[in-house]
Amino acid sequence: MVLAAEKACFHEFSSGDRAKKSKMMTRREVRIEEAKLNPGVPAWRGRRRREQRVTGRGGRHGRTMTFFNSAARRLAWEDYQKVSVAMICRDARSTPYTFYKRFPSRPAFEYALVLVTFRERTKAFNQAMDAKAWKDASPQAIVYRLVDEAIASTMNVPTLGVTQLAIRIAMSKPKGAEPYFEYRAAIIERATELLIPKIKIQNPKETVRNCIQMLLAIATDEAWRYGIPFKTERKQELAETYSKLIFRCLELPPQRNTKNEGANHSERTDFPEHFQINYGITKQSLVKYEKDVNSSRKPDFDSDKGRGVDIRDAAIWLTKAENLKTEKPQKRKPNRVYKVM
């Protein structure tokens, strides 16, 4: 008797093969024979595992995209401490089991969310602000585009909560926020590359760098204070304010915002479809990435140990010394002696 999963069937081969393949074959054997006759079709390799199923847009990474999308939306409207894994799973129409099949822990998921979000924004910004495409643009148009990028990266649904999450991570695990810092560095580098040949002021490189750093800091502070996504009218007002400020710092004549910068932003959270190809977002790689991030620490205050502590910093150093007094001392493990019986 043949089981239901191994139901017998006949395969239609050519007349020459029909005499040789006259025996009764199972479905598995039929598929293997089909693969032999068609080299472009891979052979069937048995039962497909759960994590290899196609689940939504993006192929086998469709479910991972859904988790990232739901987390970015939640973080834009809810407080960081209130967003739980169960809440993300409900928004993604999934289960915690599926979540932990893809991510080893919640911190690893947060690190991956920051990584993918700002790597994608860096890639999109470099493509949109290509040096060759903007070579003949006016400095006012470049400033408006930089201001628009600063607003889009801090005040919209896809990035507002993730930016605040990156800043929280940077307070204790600096390596986890490196994609965010690299994104800001890419904006500053492209701004200096495009604006320096077009302005005539003293120390143009330092001035442009300081202006863009000030722009990003002001936009981030405004988004942190407001706490939720901004309305379109408010973003347009801020774009005009920030642009006039940069014009004054770079000694540029003001120009009207004809392209309506600050309002044409997508509020959809779209992530790349091929995570494993682009960033290697797999459970195994995230375990290693989480260990690297958790091993990072804040910089040492007494980095110049050979020179000693500056007398002006003695009061600051004493606050750290007070903390060391109350820390639980680590007990040394006794040396074990093993005797051969």
RABEL-V455184 format. One record per helix or strand. SS is the DSSP state (@ for helix, = for strand). FROM is the first residue (numbers start at 1). TO is the last residue. If there is no record, write none. Layout:
ss/from/to
SS/FROM/TO
SS/FROM/TO
This chain:
ss/from/to
=/9/9
@/15/20
=/25/25
@/27/37
@/50/52
@/59/77
@/80/82
@/85/91
@/96/102
@/106/128
@/139/152
@/157/172
@/174/198
@/204/226
@/232/250
@/275/278
@/283/295
@/311/326
